[in-house]
Amino acid sequence: MRKEAILYEKVGNALNCKICQRRCIISPGKNGFCQMRENVDDKIYSLNYAAVSSAAVDPIEKKPLFHFYPGSMVFSLGSVGCNFRCRHCQNWGISQAELENIPTRDMLPEDAIRLTKEYECKSIAWTYNEPTMWFEYTLDSAKIARKEDIKTIYVTNGYMSEESFQEIKPYLDAANIDLKGMTEKFYQDLCEARLEPVLDTIVRMHDAKIHIEVTNLMIPGYNDSDEDIHSLVKFMADEVGVEVPLHFTRFFPQYQMQELPPTEIKYLEKAYKIARDAGMKYVYIGNVPTADGENTYCPECGETVIQRDGFSVMSDKIKETRKCPRCKADIDIVT
C-alpha cells in the first residue's frame, strides 16, 4: 500500500528524505537506500505502508525488554526493508528483500490496535525490520494506541533522524536500541552506516523519558575486545546512566558471516563483569541457556527479584512495589 511520506523537501530536481540519518536525495522515479521510498511526481511515497510481513504475539522479554512490564505480552509487527546492510543480520530475509518478493498482508493501523487488544497484549512493537522503514505507519498506529492505552515499542537500530524522532516522541513509550559496536570502522565495515547518529538517538530517547534498553550483539573478533566493552560501558554510564538495562547477546552465524563461530560464553561473562564492575545496575546475557544471566537482581543487596527461564518470567517479587523485598531498595522498572 502506497502513502505519501512525511519529512521530505525539494532539492533541485530531486527530493530529500529526512526520515533517517541517510537523508537520501532521491531523483525522479528512483528509490531511497532502503528501497521503501520512491520519488513519484515530485512526491515521496512510502511503498510499504501497512504491509505486514511478520506478526506474532511475543513475551516482552523477547524484544528484549526486561524492565518494561515484565511478563506481559506484546503484539509484534514487521514489514520489509532496512537502512543498514548488516552482514550478520538475522532477519535478512525481510530486511534486505525487495517488497514485491516478500508475501505481505495489509493491516491498517486501526486493525493492528484492535488485534493488540483482542490478543490481550499490553503493548505493540514494531520490530523484525527497522521500524522507521514504515515510519508513517508506525506513527499513525502509535497515535491510535495512545488513545487506547496500548503501550508502544520500537526495536530499532537507532538511525532515525532528529526530525522523525520529534514526530514519534509523544507517542513512543519504550525502545530497545541495538548498539552494534563502538567504532566507526565497525559500523562502516559491517553495516554500511555510522556510529554517531546511533549514540545521539540513545541519548535523545533517554532525555525524552522514553524507557530504553540497549542491546549489544557480541561478534567474535569484531566488537568483543576489552576496549570495545569498556568504551560501550563508559558511554552508557556517562551519557544515559547506570540504571539503563544493558543486554550482551550471543552471536550465531547468519547471512554473510557464516564463517564465524558463535560467541564463546566466556566473552559474554567477561562483558557482564566489566559492566557490573563499572557500576551498571542491570546487565543481562542473552541467547545463552544459563540459569542466571537473564535474572534481575537488586543492585544494592543482590537479591533475585525477577527470575527468568529464557523469555518466561518464573517469579516476580517486585511487580506491585518495585522495591527489593529484602533491602527495600527501589528497582528501576516499569510495571
KEKE-3310 file (N, C-alpha, C; in steps of 0.2 Angstrom, whole numbers, plus 5000, padded with zeros to 4 digits):
npx = (5004:5003:5008:5008:5023:5030:5041:5050:5059:5060:5075:5083:5081:5077:5072:5073:5074:5070:5068:5077:5095:5102:5097:5093:5095:5083:5081:5069:5058:5066:5072:5075:5089:5084:5075:5061:5055:5050:5052:5039:5031:5036:5034:5037:5034:5029:5032:5028:5018:5007:5010:5012:5024:5027:5020:5016:5012:5022:5032:5036:5049:5056:5060:5074:5065:5067:5064:5052:5036:5037:5035:5023:5013:5017:5011:5018:5025:5031:5039:5045:5062:5077:5088:5101:5115:5118:5130:5128:5115:5100:5088:5088:5080:5069:5073:5083:5076:5067:5052:5042:5045:5042:5030:5016:5004:4990:4988:4979:4982:4972:4967:4978:4979:4967:4968:4979:4973:4963:4971:4975:4986:4998:5005:5011:5023:5035:5045:5057:5061:5068:5060:5058:5057:5045:5039:5028:5017:5020:5019:5005:4999:5004:4998:4984:4986:4990:4978:4970:4976:4987:5003:5018:5031:5048:5059:5075:5088:5092:5095:5087:5081:5083:5072:5062:5062:5057:5044:5038:5041:5031:5022:5029:5033:5043:5059:5070:5087:5098:5115:5127:5141:5157:5164:5168:5173:5168:5154:5155:5161:5153:5140:5137:5135:5135:5142:5140:5126:5118:5122:5118:5104:5101:5104:5095:5082:5083:5084:5071:5063:5058:5057:5071:5081:5097:5105:5119:5126:5138:5151:5162:5179:5176:5169:5171:5182:5192:5193:5183:5172:5174:5173:5159:5152:5157:5151:5137:5136:5141:5133:5119:5116:5118:5107:5101:5095:5106:5110:5120:5122:5123:5131:5127:5131:5126:5118:5129:5140:5143:5155:5160:5162:5150:5148:5160:5155:5162:5167:5155:5152:5163:5161:5149:5154:5163:5154:5146:5156:5159:5148:5136:5119:5110:5112:5113:5114:5111:5104:5109:5108:5108:5106:5106:5109:5099:5091:5084:5093:5093:5102:5108:5108:5109:5099:5088:5076:5068:5065:5070:5067:5073:5063:5053:5045:5048:5046:5041:5045:5043:5033:5022:5027:5039:5051:5065:5062:5070:5080:5073:5077:5074:5069:5073:5061:5047:5031)
npy = (4994:5011:5027:5044:5051:5058:5072:5077:5086:5097:5097:5105:5096:5085:5075:5077:5065:5064:5055:5046:5045:5044:5052:5053:5059:5058:5055:5059:5045:5036:5026:5027:5023:5013:5006:5007:5019:5031:5042:5050:5059:5071:5069:5060:5044:5032:5015:5004:5005:4999:4986:4971:4959:4951:4944:4942:4936:4940:4937:4950:4950:4945:4955:4962:4967:4970:4977:4983:4982:4968:4951:4953:4952:4956:4963:4960:4967:4967:4973:4976:4980:4990:5002:4999:4988:4976:4963:4952:4951:4944:4944:4945:4940:4948:4961:4964:4962:4964:4972:4967:4954:4948:4940:4949:4956:4968:4978:4989:5003:5005:4992:4985:4989:4985:4971:4970:4972:4962:4951:4952:4960:4970:4979:4986:4982:4988:4979:4966:4971:4987:4999:5013:5011:5010:5022:5031:5023:5017:5028:5033:5022:5022:5034:5030:5020:5026:5033:5022:5016:5008:5002:5008:5002:5003:4992:4995:5001:5013:5023:5034:5050:5066:5074:5064:5058:5068:5068:5055:5055:5060:5049:5037:5024:5015:5008:4996:4998:4994:4994:4992:4991:5000:5008:5018:5011:4998:5000:5005:4995:4983:4987:4997:5010:5023:5027:5038:5044:5034:5034:5047:5045:5036:5044:5055:5048:5044:5056:5061:5054:5042:5025:5015:5001:4994:4984:4974:4965:4953:4950:4938:4943:4956:4965:4962:4965:4970:4983:4988:4984:4991:5004:5005:5003:5014:5024:5021:5023:5036:5044:5040:5034:5023:5015:5011:4997:4984:4973:4960:4950:4934:4930:4921:4912:4920:4925:4934:4931:4918:4911:4913:4907:4904:4916:4914:4909:4913:4926:4934:4933:4940:4953:4955:4956:4967:4977:4977:4979:4992:4999:4998:4994:4985:4971:4960:4943:4937:4925:4913:4898:4900:4899:4910:4922:4930:4934:4947:4956:4964:4979:4983:4974:4961:4952:4941:4947:4946:4931:4922:4911:4908:4917:4917:4923:4917:4920:4935:4947:4960:4966:4973:4982:4987:4987:4980:4965:4962:4972:4983:4993:5004:4998:5000:5000:4997:4995)
npz = (5000:4995:5002:5004:5009:5024:5030:5020:5007:4993:4983:4971:4957:4963:4978:4995:5007:5024:5034:5040:5046:5034:5025:5011:4995:4983:4966:4953:4950:4956:4970:4988:4998:5007:4999:5001:4999:4987:4973:4966:4954:4960:4973:4988:4991:5003:5001:5008:5017:5030:5026:5031:5035:5045:5059:5077:5093:5106:5121:5131:5135:5124:5116:5117:5131:5148:5158:5157:5160:5164:5160:5153:5137:5120:5105:5090:5076:5059:5044:5028:5023:5026:5033:5035:5031:5037:5038:5046:5049:5056:5052:5038:5028:5027:5029:5020:5008:4992:4991:4982:4982:4994:5003:5009:5020:5020:5034:5042:5053:5063:5063:5068:5081:5086:5085:5094:5106:5106:5107:5120:5123:5131:5125:5109:5097:5085:5075:5070:5057:5053:5061:5057:5043:5039:5043:5044:5045:5058:5065:5063:5069:5082:5087:5088:5097:5108:5112:5116:5127:5124:5125:5117:5106:5100:5091:5087:5076:5079:5070:5066:5060:5068:5066:5063:5075:5083:5079:5082:5096:5106:5106:5109:5120:5124:5120:5112:5109:5097:5099:5090:5089:5095:5087:5072:5062:5063:5061:5048:5041:5043:5043:5034:5039:5051:5067:5076:5074:5080:5094:5097:5096:5106:5117:5115:5116:5129:5136:5133:5142:5137:5140:5139:5133:5130:5118:5114:5102:5103:5092:5087:5087:5081:5089:5102:5110:5125:5125:5117:5124:5137:5131:5127:5139:5146:5139:5141:5155:5157:5148:5148:5160:5174:5177:5166:5157:5151:5138:5134:5120:5113:5098:5083:5068:5054:5038:5029:5036:5039:5042:5054:5071:5084:5098:5111:5127:5138:5134:5134:5148:5153:5148:5155:5168:5167:5165:5176:5186:5183:5187:5181:5184:5180:5171:5157:5150:5134:5123:5128:5136:5151:5169:5176:5169:5164:5174:5185:5197:5213:5214:5225:5236:5230:5229:5221:5211:5200:5192:5178:5164:5150:5139:5148:5163:5178:5192:5201:5211:5213:5207:5212:5221:5216:5223:5232:5240:5251:5255:5253:5243:5229:5213:5196:5186:5175:5179)
capx = (5000:5007:5005:5013:5028:5031:5048:5055:5059:5063:5082:5084:5076:5076:5068:5077:5070:5073:5066:5083:5101:5105:5095:5094:5092:5080:5079:5063:5057:5071:5070:5080:5093:5080:5070:5054:5053:5050:5050:5035:5028:5038:5032:5040:5029:5031:5029:5026:5013:5003:5012:5015:5027:5028:5016:5017:5011:5028:5034:5040:5057:5059:5062:5072:5064:5066:5061:5046:5030:5040:5030:5017:5014:5017:5009:5024:5024:5037:5037:5051:5067:5081:5093:5108:5116:5122:5132:5126:5108:5097:5081:5089:5075:5064:5076:5087:5072:5063:5045:5037:5047:5040:5022:5014:4996:4989:4985:4978:4983:4966:4966:4983:4977:4961:4971:4983:4968:4960:4976:4976:4993:4999:5009:5013:5030:5037:5051:5059:5065:5069:5053:5057:5056:5037:5038:5021:5013:5021:5016:4998:4997:5005:4993:4978:4987:4990:4971:4968:4980:4991:5010:5021:5038:5052:5065:5077:5095:5094:5097:5081:5083:5080:5065:5057:5061:5052:5037:5036:5042:5025:5018:5033:5034:5049:5063:5077:5091:5104:5121:5131:5148:5158:5169:5165:5175:5163:5148:5156:5163:5148:5133:5137:5132:5139:5140:5137:5119:5115:5123:5113:5097:5100:5104:5088:5077:5084:5082:5064:5060:5056:5060:5076:5086:5102:5107:5125:5127:5145:5153:5169:5184:5174:5167:5172:5188:5191:5192:5176:5167:5174:5170:5152:5150:5158:5146:5131:5137:5142:5128:5112:5115:5119:5101:5098:5097:5111:5110:5125:5119:5127:5131:5127:5132:5120:5118:5135:5145:5143:5161:5162:5159:5146:5152:5161:5151:5167:5167:5149:5153:5168:5157:5145:5158:5166:5149:5144:5161:5159:5143:5130:5115:5106:5116:5110:5117:5106:5105:5113:5104:5110:5102:5105:5111:5093:5088:5085:5095:5094:5109:5110:5110:5110:5093:5085:5069:5064:5068:5068:5069:5073:5059:5047:5046:5046:5044:5042:5044:5043:5028:5017:5030:5045:5056:5068:5059:5075:5083:5068:5079:5070:5071:5071:5057:5040:5026)
capy = (5000:5017:5033:5050:5051:5065:5074:5077:5093:5098:5099:5105:5092:5079:5076:5075:5061:5066:5050:5043:5049:5044:5058:5051:5063:5054:5058:5056:5038:5032:5024:5028:5017:5007:5004:5008:5026:5032:5049:5050:5066:5076:5067:5054:5039:5026:5009:4998:5007:4994:4980:4967:4953:4946:4946:4937:4938:4938:4939:4957:4949:4943:4961:4961:4972:4966:4982:4987:4977:4961:4945:4954:4950:4962:4961:4962:4968:4969:4975:4975:4985:4992:5007:4996:4982:4972:4957:4947:4951:4938:4945:4947:4938:4953:4967:4965:4960:4969:4972:4963:4947:4945:4940:4953:4957:4974:4978:4996:5005:5003:4984:4982:4991:4981:4965:4970:4972:4955:4946:4954:4962:4976:4984:4984:4983:4987:4975:4962:4975:4993:5002:5019:5010:5011:5027:5034:5018:5016:5035:5033:5017:5024:5039:5026:5016:5031:5034:5015:5014:5002:5005:5007:5000:5002:4989:4999:5002:5020:5028:5038:5057:5070:5076:5058:5057:5073:5066:5049:5055:5060:5043:5031:5023:5011:5006:4993:5001:4990:4997:4986:4992:5007:5011:5020:5006:4993:5002:5006:4988:4978:4989:5002:5015:5027:5026:5044:5045:5029:5037:5053:5043:5034:5050:5058:5044:5044:5063:5062:5050:5035:5019:5012:4996:4994:4978:4973:4958:4952:4946:4936:4947:4962:4970:4959:4966:4973:4990:4989:4983:4997:5010:5004:5004:5021:5028:5020:5026:5043:5048:5039:5032:5016:5012:5008:4990:4983:4966:4957:4944:4929:4929:4914:4913:4922:4929:4934:4929:4911:4908:4914:4903:4908:4919:4910:4911:4917:4933:4937:4933:4945:4959:4956:4958:4973:4982:4977:4982:4999:5002:4997:4991:4979:4969:4953:4939:4934:4919:4908:4895:4899:4899:4917:4928:4934:4936:4953:4956:4970:4982:4985:4968:4955:4948:4939:4950:4943:4925:4921:4905:4910:4923:4917:4925:4912:4923:4942:4949:4967:4968:4978:4988:4990:4988:4974:4963:4961:4978:4989:4997:5005:4994:5004:4996:5000:4989)
capz = (5000:4995:5005:5003:5015:5028:5032:5014:5004:4987:4982:4964:4953:4967:4984:5001:5013:5031:5039:5044:5045:5027:5022:5004:4989:4978:4960:4950:4948:4960:4977:4993:5000:5010:4994:5003:4997:4980:4971:4960:4953:4964:4980:4990:4994:5007:4997:5012:5022:5032:5023:5036:5033:5051:5065:5082:5100:5110:5128:5131:5136:5118:5112:5124:5136:5154:5164:5154:5161:5163:5160:5149:5130:5115:5098:5086:5068:5055:5037:5024:5021:5031:5031:5036:5027:5041:5036:5051:5050:5057:5048:5032:5023:5026:5030:5014:5002:4989:4993:4978:4983:5000:5005:5015:5020:5023:5041:5044:5060:5067:5064:5072:5088:5088:5086:5100:5111:5105:5109:5126:5124:5135:5120:5102:5095:5078:5076:5065:5052:5056:5062:5053:5036:5038:5049:5044:5048:5065:5069:5063:5074:5089:5089:5090:5103:5114:5114:5118:5132:5122:5125:5110:5107:5094:5092:5082:5075:5081:5064:5064:5060:5074:5064:5064:5082:5086:5077:5086:5103:5110:5106:5110:5127:5125:5114:5113:5103:5095:5099:5087:5091:5097:5082:5066:5057:5064:5058:5041:5038:5044:5042:5029:5042:5055:5074:5080:5075:5085:5100:5098:5097:5113:5122:5114:5119:5137:5139:5132:5146:5134:5143:5134:5135:5125:5116:5110:5100:5103:5087:5088:5083:5078:5094:5108:5114:5131:5123:5114:5130:5141:5128:5127:5146:5148:5135:5144:5162:5157:5144:5149:5167:5176:5178:5160:5156:5145:5136:5129:5117:5109:5090:5080:5061:5050:5032:5026:5041:5041:5043:5061:5076:5089:5103:5117:5133:5142:5132:5137:5155:5154:5147:5161:5174:5166:5165:5183:5190:5181:5191:5178:5189:5177:5165:5155:5145:5130:5118:5131:5141:5158:5175:5180:5165:5162:5180:5188:5204:5216:5213:5232:5240:5226:5229:5214:5211:5194:5189:5171:5161:5143:5139:5153:5170:5183:5198:5200:5218:5214:5202:5215:5225:5213:5229:5234:5246:5256:5257:5251:5238:5223:5207:5191:5182:5174:5180)
cpx = (5004:5004:5010:5017:5028:5039:5052:5054:5062:5070:5083:5079:5074:5073:5073:5073:5074:5070:5072:5089:5105:5103:5095:5091:5090:5078:5072:5063:5062:5068:5076:5084:5089:5076:5063:5051:5055:5048:5046:5031:5029:5035:5035:5034:5032:5027:5026:5021:5008:5005:5016:5018:5027:5023:5016:5015:5017:5028:5038:5048:5060:5062:5069:5071:5063:5064:5055:5040:5032:5034:5024:5018:5013:5015:5015:5023:5030:5035:5043:5056:5071:5086:5100:5109:5121:5124:5130:5119:5104:5090:5082:5084:5070:5068:5080:5083:5069:5055:5041:5039:5045:5033:5021:5006:4995:4985:4985:4980:4978:4965:4972:4982:4972:4964:4975:4978:4965:4964:4978:4983:4993:5002:5009:5020:5031:5044:5053:5063:5065:5062:5053:5057:5049:5035:5031:5016:5013:5018:5009:4996:4998:5000:4987:4980:4987:4982:4968:4971:4985:4998:5013:5029:5042:5058:5069:5085:5097:5096:5092:5084:5080:5073:5060:5056:5056:5045:5034:5037:5036:5021:5022:5034:5040:5053:5069:5081:5097:5110:5126:5138:5150:5164:5166:5167:5170:5157:5149:5157:5157:5141:5132:5133:5137:5137:5137:5130:5116:5116:5119:5106:5096:5100:5097:5083:5077:5081:5075:5060:5056:5060:5065:5080:5091:5104:5114:5126:5135:5147:5161:5174:5182:5172:5167:5178:5187:5190:5185:5171:5167:5172:5163:5149:5151:5153:5139:5131:5137:5136:5121:5111:5116:5113:5098:5100:5101:5111:5116:5122:5124:5126:5131:5128:5126:5122:5125:5141:5145:5149:5163:5159:5154:5151:5153:5158:5156:5168:5161:5150:5158:5165:5153:5149:5161:5160:5147:5150:5162:5153:5136:5125:5111:5109:5114:5114:5112:5108:5109:5109:5107:5105:5101:5107:5105:5089:5089:5087:5095:5101:5112:5112:5110:5104:5090:5078:5065:5068:5066:5071:5068:5068:5053:5049:5043:5043:5046:5040:5043:5037:5023:5021:5036:5051:5058:5064:5064:5077:5079:5071:5074:5073:5069:5068:5050:5036:5019)
cpy = (5006:5022:5038:5050:5058:5066:5073:5084:5093:5100:5099:5101:5085:5080:5073:5071:5062:5061:5047:5047:5048:5050:5058:5057:5058:5057:5055:5049:5033:5031:5026:5022:5011:5004:5004:5015:5028:5039:5048:5056:5071:5075:5061:5050:5033:5020:5004:5000:5002:4987:4976:4960:4948:4949:4941:4940:4935:4940:4946:4956:4947:4949:4963:4967:4969:4971:4986:4982:4970:4956:4947:4952:4956:4959:4964:4962:4970:4970:4972:4981:4987:4998:5005:4990:4978:4965:4951:4947:4945:4938:4947:4945:4943:4960:4969:4963:4965:4967:4967:4955:4944:4945:4944:4954:4964:4974:4986:4997:5003:4996:4982:4984:4986:4974:4964:4969:4965:4950:4947:4956:4969:4982:4981:4986:4983:4985:4971:4965:4982:4997:5009:5018:5010:5016:5029:5029:5017:5022:5035:5028:5019:5029:5035:5023:5020:5032:5028:5012:5008:5005:5003:5006:5000:4997:4991:4999:5009:5025:5033:5046:5060:5072:5070:5057:5061:5071:5061:5050:5056:5053:5036:5030:5019:5009:5001:4995:4996:4994:4992:4986:4999:5010:5013:5014:5000:4994:5002:4999:4983:4980:4994:5008:5019:5026:5032:5045:5040:5032:5043:5051:5040:5039:5054:5055:5044:5051:5064:5058:5044:5030:5016:5006:4996:4987:4978:4966:4957:4947:4945:4940:4953:4967:4967:4960:4970:4981:4992:4989:4989:5003:5010:5006:5011:5025:5028:5024:5033:5047:5046:5036:5024:5012:5009:5001:4989:4975:4965:4951:4940:4929:4922:4916:4914:4925:4928:4933:4922:4907:4908:4909:4907:4911:4914:4913:4915:4924:4937:4938:4939:4952:4960:4959:4965:4979:4982:4981:4990:5003:5001:4992:4985:4977:4962:4950:4936:4929:4914:4905:4894:4900:4906:4923:4932:4936:4944:4953:4963:4973:4983:4979:4962:4951:4947:4942:4948:4937:4923:4914:4906:4917:4922:4919:4920:4914:4931:4945:4956:4970:4974:4984:4991:4991:4981:4972:4962:4967:4984:4994:4998:5001:4998:5000:4999:4994:4992)
cpz = (5000:4999:5005:5010:5018:5028:5025:5012:4998:4987:4975:4961:4957:4974:4990:5006:5019:5036:5043:5042:5039:5023:5014:5000:4984:4972:4957:4948:4951:4967:4981:4994:5003:5005:4995:5002:4990:4978:4965:4960:4958:4971:4982:4993:4998:5003:5001:5018:5023:5029:5028:5034:5039:5056:5070:5089:5104:5117:5127:5131:5129:5114:5112:5128:5143:5160:5162:5154:5160:5164:5156:5141:5126:5108:5094:5079:5065:5048:5033:5023:5027:5028:5033:5031:5031:5038:5040:5053:5051:5054:5041:5026:5022:5025:5023:5007:4998:4990:4989:4979:4990:5001:5011:5015:5023:5030:5043:5051:5065:5068:5068:5079:5090:5089:5093:5106:5112:5108:5116:5128:5127:5130:5113:5100:5087:5078:5070:5059:5055:5056:5057:5045:5034:5043:5049:5047:5055:5068:5069:5069:5081:5091:5091:5096:5109:5117:5118:5124:5131:5122:5119:5111:5100:5096:5086:5082:5077:5076:5062:5064:5067:5072:5065:5071:5086:5085:5081:5094:5108:5111:5107:5117:5128:5119:5116:5107:5103:5094:5097:5089:5093:5093:5076:5061:5057:5060:5050:5037:5038:5043:5037:5032:5047:5063:5077:5080:5079:5092:5102:5099:5104:5118:5121:5117:5127:5140:5138:5137:5143:5138:5137:5137:5129:5124:5112:5109:5099:5097:5087:5084:5080:5083:5101:5112:5121:5130:5121:5120:5135:5138:5128:5134:5148:5145:5139:5151:5162:5153:5146:5156:5168:5177:5172:5158:5150:5144:5131:5127:5113:5102:5088:5072:5057:5043:5029:5030:5044:5043:5050:5066:5081:5095:5109:5123:5138:5141:5135:5144:5157:5153:5153:5167:5173:5167:5173:5187:5189:5184:5187:5183:5186:5170:5164:5150:5141:5125:5121:5136:5148:5163:5177:5176:5163:5168:5182:5195:5207:5216:5220:5236:5236:5226:5222:5215:5206:5192:5183:5169:5153:5143:5144:5160:5174:5190:5198:5207:5219:5209:5205:5218:5221:5218:5230:5240:5252:5259:5256:5246:5232:5217:5201:5186:5181:5174:5180)
residu = (MET:ARG:LYS:GLU:ALA:ILE:LEU:TYR:GLU:LYS:VAL:GLY:ASN:ALA:LEU:ASN:CYS:LYS:ILE:CYS:GLN:ARG:ARG:CYS:ILE:ILE:SER:PRO:GLY:LYS:ASN:GLY:PHE:CYS:GLN:MET:ARG:GLU:ASN:VAL:ASP:ASP:LYS:ILE:TYR:SER:LEU:ASN:TYR:ALA:ALA:VAL:SER:SER:ALA:ALA:VAL:ASP:PRO:ILE:GLU:LYS:LYS:PRO:LEU:PHE:HIS:PHE:TYR:PRO:GLY:SER:MET:VAL:PHE:SER:LEU:GLY:SER:VAL:GLY:CYS:ASN:PHE:ARG:CYS:ARG:HIS:CYS:GLN:ASN:TRP:GLY:ILE:SER:GLN:ALA:GLU:LEU:GLU:ASN:ILE:PRO:THR:ARG:ASP:MET:LEU:PRO:GLU:ASP:ALA:ILE:ARG:LEU:THR:LYS:GLU:TYR:GLU:CYS:LYS:SER:ILE:ALA:TRP:THR:TYR:ASN:GLU:PRO:THR:MET:TRP:PHE:GLU:TYR:THR:LEU:ASP:SER:ALA:LYS:ILE:ALA:ARG:LYS:GLU:ASP:ILE:LYS:THR:ILE:TYR:VAL:THR:ASN:GLY:TYR:MET:SER:GLU:GLU:SER:PHE:GLN:GLU:ILE:LYS:PRO:TYR:LEU:ASP:ALA:ALA:ASN:ILE:ASP:LEU:LYS:GLY:MET:THR:GLU:LYS:PHE:TYR:GLN:ASP:LEU:CYS:GLU:ALA:ARG:LEU:GLU:PRO:VAL:LEU:ASP:THR:ILE:VAL:ARG:MET:HIS:ASP:ALA:LYS:ILE:HIS:ILE:GLU:VAL:THR:ASN:LEU:MET:ILE:PRO:GLY:TYR:ASN:ASP:SER:ASP:GLU:ASP:ILE:HIS:SER:LEU:VAL:LYS:PHE:MET:ALA:ASP:GLU:VAL:GLY:VAL:GLU:VAL:PRO:LEU:HIS:PHE:THR:ARG:PHE:PHE:PRO:GLN:TYR:GLN:MET:GLN:GLU:LEU:PRO:PRO:THR:GLU:ILE:LYS:TYR:LEU:GLU:LYS:ALA:TYR:LYS:ILE:ALA:ARG:ASP:ALA:GLY:MET:LYS:TYR:VAL:TYR:ILE:GLY:ASN:VAL:PRO:THR:ALA:ASP:GLY:GLU:ASN:THR:TYR:CYS:PRO:GLU:CYS:GLY:GLU:THR:VAL:ILE:GLN:ARG:ASP:GLY:PHE:SER:VAL:MET:SER:ASP:LYS:ILE:LYS:GLU:THR:ARG:LYS:CYS:PRO:ARG:CYS:LYS:ALA:ASP:ILE:ASP:ILE:VAL:THR)
# end
